[in-house]
Amino acid sequence: MTKSIALQAVCCFLLLFLPGAGSSAQTPSSTVTEKARHWSAESGLPQLFIIDRGSGDYRLLVIGGERLVVTYRTELNSSVPVARVLEPIDGGAPCIRIYDFRHSFSRSTIWMGLEFSRDGNILPELGRTFYGSLDGVK
């Protein structure tokens, strides 16, 4: 898949799956968040997007990342490590993997990390750690 096709697929996907997308009328209780981050490997693929859907709900889109394993990491009270392999949700094209997960940035869970591996090998260039919000990227 070329980089331009991947980006077109992401744009279509974001329009379909962002909260409130496709609807001009929203109920007063609905909220749309626009916080998202994008990064990619130097080669252009995979393309990675994390979207803050509000209330601690996050969606990760991985485009062109065949055989990638995604691990969510954090620590509770800076002493209890948490590591959970994320499972893709159904839907999306074979070249697009979608992961939904929860994280609440608080005094006891101040950071969240995403680690990517393929065939048992960690890919450090893809990993990201967020401190306090999606704005605090390392």
C-alpha positions in Angstrom: 0.0 0.0 0.0 1.4 3.3 -0.9 1.6 6.2 1.5 -1.0 8.3 -0.3 -3.5 5.4 -0.3 -2.9 4.9 3.4 -3.6 8.5 4.1 -6.7 8.5 2.0 -7.9 5.4 3.9 -7.3 7.2 7.2 -9.2 10.3 6.2 -12.2 8.2 5.2 -11.9 6.1 8.4 -11.7 9.2 10.6 -14.7 10.7 9.0 -16.7 7.5 9.6 -15.6 6.7 13.2 -14.9 9.9 15.1 -17.6 10.8 17.6 -20.3 12.9 15.9 -18.9 12.3 12.4 -21.5 12.2 9.7 -24.1 14.0 11.8 -24.6 17.7 11.8 -27.1 17.5 14.7 -25.7 16.5 18.1 -27.5 16.0 21.3 -26.5 18.4 24.1 -24.9 15.5 26.0 -22.6 14.5 23.2 -19.1 15.8 23.0 -16.6 15.8 20.2 -12.9 15.8 21.0 -10.3 16.8 18.5 -7.2 15.6 20.3 -5.3 13.2 18.3 -1.7 12.4 17.5 -0.1 10.9 14.4 3.3 9.4 13.8 4.9 6.8 11.5 8.0 4.9 10.8 10.7 6.6 8.7 9.6 4.5 5.7 6.1 5.9 5.9 4.4 2.7 7.1 3.0 1.9 9.4 1.0 5.1 10.0 -0.2 5.4 13.6 -3.0 7.6 14.9 -4.2 7.9 18.5 -7.5 9.6 19.1 -8.8 10.9 22.5 -12.5 10.0 22.4 -13.1 11.7 25.8 -13.8 10.3 29.3 -10.7 8.1 29.2 -11.5 6.3 26.0 -8.8 6.1 23.3 -8.8 4.7 19.8 -5.5 3.7 18.1 -5.5 3.2 14.3 -2.6 1.3 12.8 -2.4 1.4 9.0 0.0 -0.9 7.2 1.3 -2.5 10.3 0.8 -6.2 9.5 1.8 -8.5 12.3 2.3 -5.7 14.8 1.6 -6.4 18.5 0.6 -3.4 20.5 1.2 -3.3 24.2 -0.3 -0.7 26.5 1.8 0.2 29.5 1.4 2.4 32.6 2.1 2.2 36.4 -0.3 2.5 39.3 1.1 4.8 42.0 4.5 4.7 40.3 5.1 1.3 41.7 2.8 -1.3 40.1 3.6 -1.9 36.4 0.7 -2.6 34.1 1.3 -4.2 30.7 -1.6 -5.3 28.5 -1.5 -6.6 24.9 -4.3 -4.8 23.0 -6.5 -6.8 20.8 -7.8 -5.3 17.5 -11.5 -4.8 17.3 -13.5 -6.1 14.4 -14.1 -3.9 11.4 -11.8 -2.0 9.2 -9.9 -3.2 6.2 -7.2 -5.9 6.6 -4.5 -3.2 6.3 -6.2 -1.1 9.1 -6.1 -2.3 12.7 -8.3 -0.6 15.3 -7.7 -0.8 19.0 -10.0 0.7 21.7 -8.7 1.0 25.2 -9.1 3.1 28.4 -6.7 5.2 30.3 -7.3 8.0 32.9 -4.5 10.4 33.4 -4.4 11.0 37.2 -2.0 11.3 40.1 -1.8 7.5 40.3 -1.5 6.9 36.5 0.4 9.9 35.2 1.7 8.3 32.0 0.6 5.9 29.3 2.9 4.1 26.9 2.3 2.2 23.6 4.9 -0.3 22.6 5.0 -2.0 19.3 6.7 -5.3 18.4 6.8 -7.6 15.4 7.8 -11.3 15.6 8.9 -10.8 19.2 11.2 -7.8 18.4 10.4 -4.4 20.0 10.3 -1.6 17.5 11.5 1.4 19.6 11.0 3.9 16.7 7.2 3.4 16.9 6.8 3.5 20.6 5.3 6.5 22.3 4.9 7.6 25.9 2.3 10.2 26.9 2.6 12.2 30.2 -0.6 13.8 31.5 -2.3 14.0 28.2 -1.7 13.4 24.5 0.1 16.7 24.5 2.9 15.4 26.7 4.7 13.1 24.2 8.1 11.5 24.7 
